[in-house]
Each structure stands twice: as structure tokens, then as C-alpha cells.
Amino acid sequence: MATIKVKQVKSRIGCPKDQKRTLDALGLRKMNQIVEHEANPAILGMVEKVKHLVSVVK
């Protein structure tokens, strides 16, 4: 399966608790941090939930 790189581009400060937990589940703890994940439906759903805080890097 393909992999995607997810980068946190906006701060989690002021976000709802569920979005903070989603960032934690993705492994994103700091600004500009990049993590690599398999592109499965669960990960893509998490990225969609916090799409205003992250970007997918090629």
C-alpha cells in the first residue's frame, strides 16, 4: 500500500480536544513535524478530520 507524509502546519492551541487527540494519534506533537503513515482508510479519515491543521507532503 502507498504511504503518505503528513505535516502539521498550524498550531493545535485552541482546537477541540478530539482534534488534539487525532493529532496525537497521527504522531504529530510539534509544528512542522512530518510523519509517514500507510494510506489506509483509518489514517485518511484522521487526516480529513484535521485537514485545516495539517498538509500532505509528497
C-alpha positions as a Markdown table, in Angstrom:
| # | Residue | x | y | z |
|---|---|---|---|---|
| 1 | Met | 0.0 | 0.0 | 0.0 |
| 2 | Ala | 1.1 | 3.6 | -0.6 |
| 3 | Thr | 2.5 | 5.8 | 2.1 |
| 4 | Ile | 1.7 | 9.4 | 2.8 |
| 5 | Lys | 3.7 | 12.1 | 4.7 |
| 6 | Val | 1.6 | 14.3 | 6.9 |
| 7 | Lys | 3.0 | 17.7 | 8.2 |
| 8 | Gln | 1.5 | 19.8 | 10.9 |
| 9 | Val | 1.3 | 23.4 | 9.6 |
| 10 | Lys | -1.0 | 25.1 | 12.1 |
| 11 | Ser | -1.0 | 25.1 | 15.9 |
| 12 | Arg | -3.2 | 22.9 | 18.0 |
| 13 | Ile | -3.8 | 25.7 | 20.5 |
| 14 | Gly | -7.5 | 26.5 | 20.8 |
| 15 | Cys | -8.6 | 23.3 | 19.0 |
| 16 | Pro | -11.2 | 21.0 | 20.4 |
| 17 | Lys | -9.9 | 18.1 | 22.5 |
| 18 | Asp | -10.9 | 15.5 | 19.8 |
| 19 | Gln | -8.8 | 17.2 | 17.2 |
| 20 | Lys | -5.8 | 17.3 | 19.6 |
| 21 | Arg | -6.3 | 13.6 | 20.2 |
| 22 | Thr | -6.4 | 13.0 | 16.5 |
| 23 | Leu | -3.1 | 14.8 | 16.0 |
| 24 | Asp | -1.6 | 12.7 | 18.9 |
| 25 | Ala | -2.9 | 9.5 | 17.2 |
| 26 | Leu | -1.1 | 10.6 | 14.0 |
| 27 | Gly | 2.1 | 11.1 | 15.9 |
| 28 | Leu | 2.1 | 14.9 | 15.4 |
| 29 | Arg | 3.3 | 16.7 | 18.5 |
| 30 | Lys | 5.0 | 19.9 | 17.2 |
| 31 | Met | 4.6 | 22.4 | 14.4 |
| 32 | Asn | 6.3 | 21.5 | 11.1 |
| 33 | Gln | 6.8 | 17.9 | 12.2 |
| 34 | Ile | 6.4 | 15.3 | 9.5 |
| 35 | Val | 5.3 | 11.7 | 10.0 |
| 36 | Glu | 4.8 | 8.9 | 7.5 |
| 37 | His | 1.9 | 6.5 | 7.5 |
| 38 | Glu | 0.3 | 3.9 | 5.3 |
| 39 | Ala | -2.6 | 5.4 | 3.2 |
| 40 | Asn | -5.4 | 3.3 | 4.7 |
| 41 | Pro | -8.9 | 4.4 | 5.3 |
| 42 | Ala | -8.4 | 5.0 | 9.0 |
| 43 | Ile | -5.4 | 7.3 | 8.5 |
| 44 | Leu | -7.0 | 9.1 | 5.7 |
| 45 | Gly | -10.1 | 9.7 | 7.9 |
| 46 | Met | -7.9 | 11.2 | 10.6 |
| 47 | Val | -6.2 | 13.5 | 8.1 |
| 48 | Glu | -9.6 | 14.6 | 6.8 |
| 49 | Lys | -10.7 | 15.4 | 10.4 |
| 50 | Val | -7.8 | 17.8 | 11.0 |
| 51 | Lys | -7.3 | 18.9 | 7.4 |
| 52 | His | -7.2 | 22.6 | 8.5 |
| 53 | Leu | -4.2 | 21.8 | 10.7 |
| 54 | Val | -2.1 | 19.5 | 8.5 |
| 55 | Ser | -0.9 | 19.2 | 4.9 |
| 56 | Val | 0.0 | 16.1 | 3.0 |
| 57 | Val | 3.6 | 16.4 | 1.7 |
| 58 | Lys | 4.7 | 14.5 | -1.4 |
